[in-house]
Amino acid sequence: MKNLLFFLFILCSFAGTAQKNPFKTLTETNGKIGIGTKSPDELLTVKGTIHTQEVKVDLKGAVAPDYVFEHYFHGFSRYMPEYRLLSLNELEKFLRENHHLPNIPSAAEIENEGLHLKEMNLKLLEKMEELTIYILQQQKEIDFLKKEVELLKENKNR
């Protein structure tokens, strides 16, 4: 009889713990889900590391920075008419004064406001496209200077 009571006690203990919430760090407040937090501030708030193989970001409403090349090759952009590529001198002046790239938030802004992946990825792509244009411009200048040097050598040898 003692063994039967002991067995029932253990069985009830397991059944009781199985009813507990296995997601101790999962909360729901006002339709918002929190993982690792009791006070989610967005539809899904995760306080901790997320491990995933892929993140897909919907770009609806966002303008991809093709406007950089469109402006460079056509002199204007339908997608972003106000866009203007800074000269390298203007860029250097901006960097000297602000210590961060134009149209990219400063370290303090990112620390205070966080980093929005969609927005930041688009801005970084804009900067990559601008770098590509600067490289193209520099290559044209290098090619021109090479021709000038060749002409000077030819004139010197005459």
Summary of the structure (lengths in Angstrom):
residues: 158
radius of gyration: 30.0
end to end distance: 119.4
largest distance: 119.4
contacts: 308
relative contact order: 0.07
helix: 53%
strand: 7%
